[in-house]
Amino acid sequence: MWSYWKTIISKPSNPSKAFSLPKAEKEEYEKEERPEAQQEILKKVARSLSICTCTGSGAIRYCNRCQVIKPDRCHHCSTCDKCVLKMDHHCPWVNNCVGFSNYKFFVLFLAYSMLYCIFIASTVLQYFIMFWTNQLPDTHAKFHVLFLFFLAAMFFISILSLFSYHIWLVAKNRTTIEAFRAPVFRNGADKNGFTLGYYKNFAQVFGDQKKYWCLPIYSSLGDGCTFPARLFNSDAEQGIVDHQTNTKCAVDGQLNSRPLSESQNHLLNRNVSLDEQDYSTTNTGNGLTVTVSTKRES
């Protein structure tokens, strides 16, 4: 019940004031009618923000309704009429948006509801067996037992499917929205753009201390505006895949990356270094020599 209550009363997190346009840029944006000129204004403001996703056409994600530049994984909820950080979906069962501020509570609510259904079904099972074998006295109570068992079983099956789906999302570090529409990065859409490995993906939602994972207390990592991301470098000459932890989005056609400091996120415990000796040379047979470099994690 506490997890359900926390899912309901937790207000959806909204983008910080840093993602709002300054007064001068806002007036300039509203006066400008050309989309290209508006994008230039947004790009100028976005240079100081940690953003690594964009629209399908490569434009800055901007909400005209809320008048803010959307942080990564942020979406506008038409029901709540506001932008919600790391929005997963709007749940009618809790009458609230499920996102960065209450996603852990929502998953725990599903888990505890499933366990409660198992408890009810297991305690009624013996009476259901007696009813099935005609050993239960012929009273009106037997219909209550039958109804309660089937109700608990049906709710368990439905909640199990929903819980399993969200556990899969947590393991992949995706939201429901991202599962249906992959986030778009500098080099195109990538459904695994935010995946960090199973443990770190779970830690993003439940925290880096396992003792708090099953408790309905807030322990998610990050601020909801910036997230560790896995970006791919499209430079074919290097042949290297970059795994950066939270980078700054490409603006004006340049990919400027900076790792998220440990004070911002506890997941950054991996240092990537390039060993100068890790080079292999291959002769292609047509007079060309290809040199491949690899990264070694330490």
C-alpha positions as CSV (number, residue, x, y, z in Angstrom):
1,M,0.0,0.0,0.0
2,W,2.9,2.4,0.7
3,S,4.4,1.8,-2.7
4,Y,1.0,2.5,-4.3
5,W,0.6,5.6,-2.2
6,K,4.0,6.9,-3.1
7,T,3.3,6.3,-6.8
8,I,0.2,8.4,-6.5
9,I,1.4,11.3,-4.4
10,S,4.9,11.7,-6.0
11,K,4.7,14.7,-8.3
12,P,6.1,14.2,-11.7
13,S,9.5,15.8,-12.0
14,N,9.8,18.7,-14.5
15,P,12.7,20.2,-16.3
16,S,14.8,22.7,-14.3
17,K,14.9,26.4,-15.1
18,A,18.2,25.8,-16.9
19,F,16.3,24.3,-19.8
20,S,14.0,27.4,-20.2
21,L,15.0,30.0,-22.8
22,P,16.4,33.2,-21.4
23,K,14.2,36.2,-21.8
24,A,16.0,37.7,-24.7
25,E,16.2,34.4,-26.6
26,K,12.6,33.6,-25.8
27,E,11.4,36.9,-27.3
28,E,13.6,36.4,-30.3
29,Y,12.3,32.8,-30.8
30,E,8.7,34.0,-30.6
31,K,9.2,36.8,-33.1
32,E,11.0,34.5,-35.6
33,E,8.8,32.6,-38.0
34,R,11.4,30.6,-39.9
35,P,12.0,27.1,-38.4
36,E,15.7,27.3,-39.4
37,A,16.2,30.5,-37.5
38,Q,14.3,29.2,-34.5
39,Q,16.6,26.1,-34.5
40,E,19.7,28.4,-34.5
41,I,18.4,30.1,-31.4
42,L,17.7,26.8,-29.7
43,K,21.2,25.5,-30.6
44,K,22.8,28.6,-29.1
45,V,21.0,28.0,-25.8
46,A,21.6,24.2,-26.0
47,R,25.4,24.6,-26.1
48,S,25.4,25.1,-22.3
49,L,23.1,22.1,-21.6
50,S,23.9,18.4,-21.3
51,I,21.8,17.0,-24.1
52,C,22.6,14.1,-26.3
53,T,19.3,13.3,-28.0
54,C,17.4,15.1,-30.7
55,T,14.4,14.8,-33.0
56,G,14.4,12.4,-36.0
57,S,15.5,15.2,-38.3
58,G,18.4,16.2,-36.0
59,A,16.7,19.3,-34.5
60,I,16.7,20.4,-30.8
61,R,13.8,18.9,-28.9
62,Y,11.7,21.9,-27.8
63,C,8.3,21.9,-26.2
64,N,6.2,24.9,-27.4
65,R,3.6,24.2,-24.8
66,C,5.9,24.3,-21.8
67,Q,8.4,26.6,-23.6
68,V,11.4,24.5,-22.5
69,I,14.2,22.6,-24.2
70,K,13.4,19.0,-23.5
71,P,16.2,17.2,-21.5
72,D,17.1,13.6,-22.6
73,R,14.2,11.2,-22.1
74,C,11.8,13.9,-21.3
75,H,8.4,14.0,-22.9
76,H,5.2,16.1,-22.7
77,C,2.2,14.5,-21.1
78,S,-1.0,15.6,-22.7
79,T,-3.0,14.5,-19.7
80,C,-0.9,16.3,-17.1
81,D,-0.2,19.1,-19.6
82,K,3.5,19.3,-18.6
83,C,6.9,17.9,-19.5
84,V,7.8,15.0,-17.4
85,L,11.4,13.9,-16.8
86,K,12.2,10.3,-18.0
87,M,8.5,9.8,-18.7
88,D,7.4,6.2,-19.0
89,H,3.6,6.5,-19.4
90,H,0.6,8.1,-17.8
91,C,-1.1,5.4,-15.6
92,P,-4.9,5.7,-15.1
93,W,-4.7,3.3,-12.2
94,V,-2.7,5.7,-10.1
95,N,-4.0,8.9,-11.9
96,N,-0.5,10.1,-12.3
97,C,2.5,10.2,-14.7
98,V,5.0,7.4,-14.1
99,G,8.5,8.8,-14.6
100,F,11.8,9.6,-13.0
101,S,10.3,10.6,-9.6
102,N,8.1,7.6,-9.0
103,Y,9.2,4.8,-11.4
104,K,10.8,2.8,-8.6
105,F,7.6,3.0,-6.5
106,F,5.5,1.9,-9.5
107,V,7.6,-1.2,-10.1
108,L,7.6,-2.1,-6.4
109,F,3.8,-1.6,-6.4
110,L,3.5,-4.2,-9.2
111,A,5.8,-6.6,-7.3
112,Y,3.9,-6.3,-4.0
113,S,0.5,-6.5,-5.7
114,M,1.7,-9.7,-7.4
115,L,2.8,-11.2,-4.1
116,Y,-0.5,-10.2,-2.5
117,C,-2.4,-12.1,-5.2
118,I,-0.2,-15.1,-4.6
119,F,-1.0,-14.9,-0.9
120,I,-4.7,-14.7,-1.4
121,A,-4.8,-17.5,-4.0
122,S,-2.7,-19.8,-1.8
123,T,-4.8,-19.3,1.3
124,V,-8.0,-20.0,-0.7
125,L,-6.6,-22.9,-2.7
126,Q,-7.5,-25.5,-0.1
127,Y,-11.1,-24.4,0.0
128,F,-11.2,-24.3,-3.8
129,I,-10.0,-27.9,-3.9
130,M,-12.7,-28.9,-1.4
131,F,-15.3,-27.2,-3.6
132,W,-14.0,-29.0,-6.7
133,T,-14.2,-32.4,-5.0
134,N,-17.6,-31.6,-3.5
135,Q,-16.2,-31.6,0.1
136,L,-17.3,-28.1,0.8
137,P,-20.6,-27.6,2.6
138,D,-23.4,-26.4,0.4
139,T,-23.5,-22.8,1.5
140,H,-23.4,-19.4,-0.1
141,A,-19.8,-19.0,1.1
142,K,-18.5,-21.5,-1.5
143,F,-19.3,-19.1,-4.3
144,H,-17.4,-16.4,-2.4
145,V,-14.4,-18.7,-2.2
146,L,-14.7,-19.6,-5.9
147,F,-14.9,-15.9,-6.9
148,L,-12.0,-14.9,-4.7
149,F,-9.7,-17.6,-6.1
150,F,-10.4,-16.7,-9.7
151,L,-10.2,-13.0,-9.0
152,A,-6.8,-13.4,-7.4
153,A,-5.6,-15.7,-10.1
154,M,-6.6,-13.4,-12.9
155,F,-5.1,-10.3,-11.3
156,F,-1.9,-12.3,-10.7
157,I,-1.6,-13.2,-14.4
158,S,-2.3,-9.7,-15.6
159,I,0.1,-8.1,-13.1
160,L,2.8,-10.7,-13.7
161,S,2.8,-9.8,-17.4
162,L,3.0,-6.1,-16.7
163,F,5.7,-6.6,-14.0
164,S,7.8,-8.8,-16.3
165,Y,7.6,-6.2,-19.0
166,H,8.8,-3.4,-16.8
167,I,11.6,-5.6,-15.3
168,W,12.7,-6.1,-18.9
169,L,12.6,-2.4,-19.5
170,V,14.7,-1.8,-16.3
171,A,17.2,-4.4,-17.4
172,K,17.5,-2.6,-20.8
173,N,17.4,0.9,-19.2
174,R,14.5,1.9,-21.4
175,T,11.2,3.5,-20.9
176,T,7.9,2.4,-22.4
177,I,8.1,5.3,-24.8
178,E,11.7,4.4,-25.8
179,A,10.7,0.7,-26.3
180,F,8.2,1.8,-29.0
181,R,10.3,4.7,-30.4
182,A,14.0,4.5,-30.0
183,P,15.8,7.7,-28.9
184,V,17.6,9.6,-31.6
185,F,21.3,10.5,-31.0
186,R,23.8,12.4,-33.1
187,N,24.4,9.3,-35.3
188,G,20.8,8.2,-35.5
189,A,18.3,6.2,-33.5
190,D,19.6,3.7,-31.0
191,K,17.3,1.6,-28.8
192,N,20.3,0.7,-26.6
193,G,21.7,4.2,-26.3
194,F,21.2,4.4,-22.5
195,T,22.1,0.8,-21.6
196,L,25.0,0.4,-19.2
197,G,24.9,-3.3,-18.4
198,Y,22.3,-5.2,-16.3
199,Y,23.5,-4.2,-12.8
200,K,24.1,-0.5,-13.6
201,N,20.7,-0.4,-15.4
202,F,19.0,-1.6,-12.3
203,A,21.0,0.8,-10.2
204,Q,19.8,3.7,-12.3
205,V,16.2,3.0,-11.0
206,F,16.7,1.3,-7.7
207,G,19.9,2.9,-6.5
208,D,23.5,1.7,-6.0
209,Q,22.7,0.2,-2.5
210,K,20.9,-3.1,-2.8
211,K,19.5,-2.9,0.8
212,Y,17.1,-0.2,-0.5
213,W,16.0,-1.9,-3.6
214,C,12.9,-3.6,-2.1
215,L,12.0,-0.6,0.1
216,P,9.5,2.1,-1.1
217,I,12.0,4.9,-0.5
218,Y,13.5,7.1,-3.1
219,S,16.9,5.9,-4.1
220,S,17.2,6.4,-7.9
221,L,20.4,7.9,-9.3
222,G,20.8,11.1,-11.1
223,D,18.8,14.3,-11.4
224,G,16.4,13.3,-14.1
225,C,17.9,15.7,-16.7
226,T,21.1,14.0,-17.6
227,F,21.8,10.3,-18.0
228,P,24.8,8.2,-18.7
229,A,24.6,7.4,-22.4
230,R,26.4,5.1,-24.8
231,L,27.3,7.0,-28.0
232,F,28.7,5.7,-31.2
233,N,31.5,7.6,-33.0
234,S,30.8,7.5,-36.8
235,D,34.5,8.2,-37.7
236,A,35.2,5.2,-40.0
237,E,38.9,5.9,-40.0
238,Q,39.2,5.2,-36.3
239,G,36.9,2.2,-36.2
240,I,36.3,2.8,-32.5
241,V,33.1,2.6,-30.6
242,D,32.9,5.2,-27.9
243,H,31.1,4.3,-24.6
244,Q,30.8,7.6,-22.9
245,T,28.9,8.1,-19.6
246,N,26.6,11.0,-20.2
247,T,27.8,13.3,-23.0
248,K,27.0,16.7,-24.3
249,C,24.9,16.6,-27.5
250,A,26.3,17.6,-30.8
251,V,25.5,21.2,-31.7
252,D,26.4,22.8,-35.0
253,G,27.5,19.4,-36.4
254,Q,30.2,18.7,-33.7
255,L,30.1,15.9,-31.2
256,N,31.5,17.4,-28.0
257,S,31.5,14.8,-25.2
258,R,32.2,15.1,-21.5
259,P,31.9,12.4,-18.9
260,L,29.5,12.9,-16.1
261,S,31.4,13.6,-12.8
262,E,31.1,11.0,-10.0
263,S,29.4,13.7,-7.9
264,Q,26.5,13.6,-10.4
265,N,26.2,9.9,-10.7
266,H,27.6,6.9,-8.8
267,L,27.7,4.6,-11.8
268,L,30.9,6.1,-13.2
269,N,33.4,3.6,-11.9
270,R,34.9,2.6,-15.2
271,N,37.8,4.3,-16.8
272,V,38.5,3.7,-20.5
273,S,42.0,4.0,-21.8
274,L,43.6,3.3,-25.2
275,D,46.7,1.1,-25.1
276,E,49.1,2.4,-27.7
277,Q,50.3,-1.2,-28.3
278,D,46.8,-2.5,-29.3
279,Y,47.2,-2.0,-33.0
280,S,46.9,-4.7,-35.7
281,T,47.9,-4.3,-39.3
282,T,46.2,-6.2,-42.1
283,N,47.3,-6.3,-45.8
284,T,44.2,-6.2,-48.0
285,G,46.1,-7.5,-51.0
286,N,45.4,-4.5,-53.2
287,G,48.2,-2.4,-52.0
288,L,46.3,-0.9,-49.0
289,T,47.1,-1.5,-45.4
290,V,44.4,-1.2,-42.8
291,T,45.3,-0.4,-39.2
292,V,42.7,-1.3,-36.5
293,S,42.8,0.2,-33.0
294,T,41.0,-1.2,-30.1
295,K,40.1,0.1,-26.6
296,R,41.0,-1.7,-23.5
297,E,39.0,-1.1,-20.3
298,S,40.9,-0.8,-17.1
